[in-house]
Structure formats: C-alpha cells, structure tokens
C-alpha cells in the first residue's frame, strides 16, 4: 500500500523537461565543455565546407579518402538501385541479406579469421561482444584510456572489471597474475590505436603476456583497420601478433569509407554473438548501400596500397613540421596527432581561429580526454598535399604563439 505524502509531484511536461535540460546545460557550460554540432557540406574529402566556410579538413576519419572513391560510390549507388536503401529488419528476422554474408566472408578472408559478423557501429559492437563473453564470475581487464564503448561494454556485464595504467605492461601482468586464479574467465579488451593520443598498444608484449595467463584478447582496432600493417590488417599485423589475437573488432566507417562495424574471429564466436549480443539481435541490419560500399573499399584497399603508405607519410610529415616549431605531438605514432594545449577555453579559441584561417582542426575536451589535457586532434588524410600539411603546421604555430 502506498504511503500518503504531502510532496507535490510535478507532472512531466515540456516545461519540466526544459527546466531539467537547462539546469544540466548550465553545469556543462560552467565546466567549459559545452558542445555544438558543426554543419559540413560536400563529400568527405581534404577540402570541405564547414559552417559555410571552405576549409582544409584535418578532423575526420576518412583516412584513405575512400568515402568518395569512384568505385566505392558506384558500388553503393548500384546496391541502392538493386537492393533498396534499407535492409528493413534485424538479421534474425528479415534483414539477413546475401550482401551481408558476402561482406562478412570477405572481411574474414581479409583479416585471416574463420568468420566475421557486422554490427551497426563500433560502439554497438563493443557493448554487444563484451557482455556476450563476460558474466558474473569472470573479469574484464582494460587499459585506463580505453574507448568509451569498451568502458560501457564492461559496465553492462556482471563481471569484475580491472583497469591498468595506460600501456603499462608490468602493471598489466600484476593484474593478470591476481585475477587468473580467482576468476573463471579473463577477457582483456584493448584498443589498437588510442583515438585521442594516436599511440598504439604495445601488443607485441601484451598479447604473449595475456596468453601466458590464459586471457582472451579482444582488440578494438577501429583506427588501425585499413590504415596500419603491411596489408592494412591493422595494429595486430603491425605488431606481429595478428594470428594470436582472439577477437578482432573494427569499423567500416573510418579507413574503409563506409558505415558500420564488425567482429571477426571463430565460427563459435559468431554463433554466440548471433544468439547473445543484444546490440546485434535487436537492431536493423546494415543498409545495402553501406554494405556494398564496404565491399568495394576492401577491393580498393588491396589494389591501391599507396593510400596507406601516403597516409602514414603525411602523418610523419605533420609531426616533423610541428616538432620544428617546438610543438610536441607525443605519444602519437599514427595518423591521429594530438597537440595538447591544456585549457578548455584556449583550446577552443585556437580551434575557432584556425577555422577562420581555413583549417578545421577540432578541439577536444573532457570527458573525451582527461581534464587539463584539452587538445587539437589532427587527422591528415592520404590525399592531403605536402604544402597543405605545411600550411596547417605553420598556422598552428602562429596561433599557439598568440596570447591567450
């Protein structure tokens, strides 16, 4: 029986919702972390129109410039004509198209795994696969700078969660030693490339260590797939451990220029995810144009390896030019290049001034990065020209030299 109360209960109305939103937004503004969406026009390319201004884009993830590649665009358009613009159902009901099965077979062949399974996004992949594998009595171990999707995937399990300092192999071994005998299963979830710092996980040390302690290794290689390794297989290939990583997770919407994500591994893993991964089971399948675009991008990736090489050359050039101006980009070794400024307001002021000068280099603040480490996050593409990269470095140096 409910107890009587004199407290007035406010009906949930539009004005009540606005009051809640206004209070929370005011707190966000006080922290200096209020965000807004910019409006971009045109195809994803080195040059785009941002908020009505034509600029050089150094803030995207279309690393190999495949999103508007003629073969990728043609494949997508042809699929829209032949298959329609939507799968119109979940994979377990009416959405499992032959296109999906073909893409997954090609992803598995590309990565050297038994099979693969596509998801709507990389976020959905992590919040699906981690709870499918880890439960009460298990433990998930992750790096302190893990992507939000790994963190949230861990929260959705009933497993214990242990976090080790970023990239600290000795600390990781201490954790694995402690949990190996006290938990039924140990899942080690790692990023291949850390998306705000541009460094790679020390997989050559970590993967053999995990195997010694009986841990299953999940590698989220969103920013490595297509961009790193001799064949573009990613960070595992770059570090020489691709054959011993248990689960490969990657996106189709970055280097591959399409949309969606995938998990690649064994046949039994795929069967488990089809039956247990809620973000797969209860979501519509990828749209046919996106699937066909990803298949075409895989073909271009193999046929045009110069794109991957040029991407890393451009990243190396940008780091070197910034270093010549006395600007650190540590610890980056990839196409993600941070310039840490520290203060939120100054970072965003520099971002806006660069935009006015014709460069879109997005400022990143907490909670995407730790407080006090706000930064410009620079991402060159394979098709940026050397003179464009030099112009960006010069503009950043001038803006950082300006008074706050």
N, C-alpha and C positions, 0 to 999 in steps of 0.2 A: 504494500500500500504506500503510495507516495506521500511524503510529509508536506504539510502546508508551509508556504513561505510567503513572506511579505515583499520579497525582492521582485521588482518589476522586470519582466522579461521582455526585452526589446525584440520586436519582430525583425526577421532578416529581410530588409528591404534594400532597394538600390541605394538609398542614402546611407544605410548602415554599412553596406559593402564599401561605399566610397569613404566613409569615416575610417574603417579599418585600413583600407588601402592608403589613405592619406597619412595616417599615423606611421605605417610601416615605411612608406616612401620618404617621409621626413627623416626617419632614423637612417635610412640609406644615404640620403643627401648629407647628413651630418658626418657620416663616415667617409664622405668623398668618393663613394663607389657607385653613384647613380649612373645608369647606362641608358643609351638610346640606340635605336637601330638606324644605321645609315641606309640611304637608298642608292643602289648601284644599277646602272643601265648598261646594256650591251652584253655580249658573250664574255665569259670569264677568260681574260687574256692579260698580257702585260700592261696594256692600256685600257682603262675603263672610265666611265663617267660616274663619279661618286658625289652625291648631294649636289648634282648639277654642274660639277666641275670635272673636266678631263684631267686624269692623273695617271701616273705610273703606279700600278698595283703591286705592293710588296706586303700584302696582308692576307693572301689567300692560300689555299692548299691544293690548287690545280697545278701541282709541281711540274709535271711533264707537259703541260699545255695540251692535254688530250681532250678536255671537255668540249672544245670546238674543232677538234681534228676532223677533216672531211669524212674519213672512213667511219669514225665514231658517230658523227651526226647523221650520216646516211643510214647506218645500221639502225639507229634509234628511230628515225623517220619511217623507215621501211617496216619496222616492228609495229609502230603505231598504226600504220595502214593495214597491215596483215593481221595483227593480234588485238588491236584496240589499245586504249590508253590506260586500262586498269586490268588487274587480274580478277578483281571483283569478288574476292573471297579469301579465306585463310587457306593455307596449303593443305590442311587436313579435311577441308570440305570441297570447295570447287576451284581453289586458286593454284593448284599444283600443275603448272603448265610444263609442257615438254621443254620450253625455253629455260625454265629454272633448273631442270635436271641437267640440261646440256651445259649451262654455265657452271654448275657445281662440279661436274665431271672435268671441265676444263680448268677450274681453279685447283682441283686436286692434282691434276696432271702437272700444272704449273708449279705447285709447291712440293710435289713429290710425296703427297699423302694418299691414304686409301680413298678418302672421300671428303666432301665439304657440304656445308649447309648454309644457306643465305638467311640473313636477318634484315629487318628494316633499316637499322642504323647500328653503328658500333656500340653506342650506349645500350641499345636493346640486346645486342649480342652478349655483353658482359653481365647485364642484370638477368640474362637467361641462363648462360652457361655456368656461372659461379654457383648460384643456388641449386642448379641441377646436379652438381658434383659434390657439394659440401653440405653437410647437415649436422645435427646435434651429435656430438662425439668426435667430429672432425675439427680441423683447424685450417684457416686460410692465412697464409703469410704474404705480406706485401710490402713494397717499398714506401717510404714516407712521402714520396712525391707521386704516388700512383694517380692516374687519371680518375676523375670523379666517377666514371662508370664502374671502375674496379671497386672504389670505396663503397658505392651504393650497392653493387652486387654483393659485397661482403655483408652489408647491413641486412640484406634480405635473407641471409642464411641464418640457421640456428647454431652455426659453428662458432668456435672461438676464433678470434682474429688477433694476429700478432703483426706488428709493424716494426720494421728495422730501419735505421737511418739510411738516407739515400745513398745507394751504391756501395754501402759498407759490407764487403764480403765477409769480414771477420765477425761482424755483428750478426749477419745472417746465419753463419754457421753456429753461433751460440744459440740462436733461436731454434734452428733445426735440431740441434742436439737436445734441447729442452723438451721439444714437443714430439719428437719421433716416437718415444716410448709411452707417451701419455695420451695420444690421440689415435683414433682408428685410421684415419686418412689425413695426409698433409697435402694441401694444394698451395703451390707457390705461384702467385699471379703477378706478372711483371709487364711493364711497358717495354717495348723495344727501344723506341725513341721517346724521350721525355718532352712533352709537347710545349712546355714553356721555357725550357733551358736548351734544348737541342742536343743534349748529350745522349749517348746510348748506354743501355745497361751493360755491365761487364759480363756478358753471357758466357764468354769462354771460361770464366772462373765459376760463375754461378750455376750453370747447368750441370757440370760434373759434380759439383758440391751437392746439389739437390738430389741427384741420382744416388750419391753415396748414402744419403739419409732417407731414401725411399719416398721423396716428394714427387708429386705430379707437377709438371711445369706447364703453365698457361702463359703464352706470350702474346700480348696485345701489341701488334706491330702496325698500328694504324698509319703511322708516319714513315714506316720503313718499307712496307709492301710497295713494290714497283720502283722505289727510289734508291734502295740500297742493295748491295750484293752484286756479284758478277753477272747474275741473270735477272736481277730485280726481285729475288725471292725475299729480300728484307734483311733485318738485323741478324736473324739466326744464320743466314748464309754468310753475311759479312763477318761474323764472329766464328764461323766454322762449326756451329752446333745445330744446324738445321735438322739433321737426322735424329737428334736426341731430344728435341722439343716435343712434348706430348700433344699439345694443342696450339695451333696457330690461329690467331684471330686477326682479321684485317678489315679495312674498309674499301668500298668501291668508289667512294666519293672524293678521294684525295688524288693520289697519283694516277688512278685509273679513270678519273674524269667522269664518273657516272654517279650512281646513288645506291646506297645500301651497304651491307657488311657481310662477313662470312666467318664461319668457324670451320677449320679444316683439321682432320685427324683420322681416327679409325672408324670402321663401319659401326662398331658397337657404340662409340661416342655419338655418332649421328643418330642412331636409333634411340639412344637415351634422350637426346635433345628433342627429337620429334615427339617424344612421349612426356617430357618433363619440363622443358624450357617454356615458361609461361609467356614470355615476350615473343616467342615463335608461335605457339599454339593459338594465342588469342589476338593475332594481328593479321591484317591482309598481306598477301604476298606482294613482292616487288612488282611494280608495273612493267609490262613488256618492253617499253622503250628503254627503261633503265637497264634491264637485263641484257638486251641486245647491245646497248652501248658498252657495257662492261665486257662482253664477249669480244667486241671489236677492239676495245682498248687493250685487251690481253694480246691480240694479234699484233697490234701496232707496237706494243712494248717489246715483243720479240724481234720485230722487223726493224725497229729504229732504236737500237741501244745507245745511239749518240745522245738521245734525250737525257738518259740517266747520267751519262758522263758529263754532259754540259751542265746539268743541274748542280752537280757537286763542284764542278769547276767554278760556276758562278757563286756558289756559297763560299768557296775558298777565297775567291777574289774579294767578295764583300767583307769577309772577316779581316783579310790582309789590309784592305784600304782603311777600314775603321781603326785597325791597330796602328797604322801610320799616323792617324790623327790622335793617337793616345787613348782610344776608346776600347775598353775591354768587351769582348763578346763571350767570355768564358761562362760555362764549360762547353760551348757548342762545338760539335764536330760534324754537323749535318746541315741540311737546308733550313733548319729553324735556328735563327740567330737573335739572341736577346741583347738588348742594350739597357742594362739596369740603371734607372735614374733614382729610384727610391721613393720620392714624394709623389703622392697621387696627383695633386694639382699641377705640379710642374710637368709630370709625365704627360698629362692630357693637354697641357698648354703647348708642349713641344709637338705633340701629335697634330694638334689643330694648325699650328704654324707650318708644319711640313705639308699638310693638306693644301694650305693656301699657296704653297710653293710648287704644288703639282706632284706630291708624293703621298701615297696612302700607306702609312706605317702605323698600324694600330697600337694604341697604348693599352696595356694590360694591368689590371689592379687586383687587389684582394677581392673575392676569395679565389680567383683563378691562380694567384701566386701568393706566397706568404706576405703578411703585412710588412711594409717598409721596403719591399723589393719591386715596386711598380716599374714597368719597363716598356720599351718599344719591342715588339716582337716582329722581326723581319723575316719574310719568306720569299726569297727570289725564286724565279721560275727558270726552266731550261731555256726559254726563248727570250729572256731579257738580254739586251746587248751590254757589252762591257762598258760603254760610255754612259748607259743609263744607270748601271750599278755605281759607277764612279760619281755620277751626279748626286745620287742618293747619299753616299758616304760623305761627300762634301757638305751637303745641306744639313745632315745630322750634326756634323762637327760644328758648323756655324751656329745652329740653334742651341746646342748644348753650351756653347761659349757665351750665349746671351745671358744677361742677368735674369734670375727667376721672375 
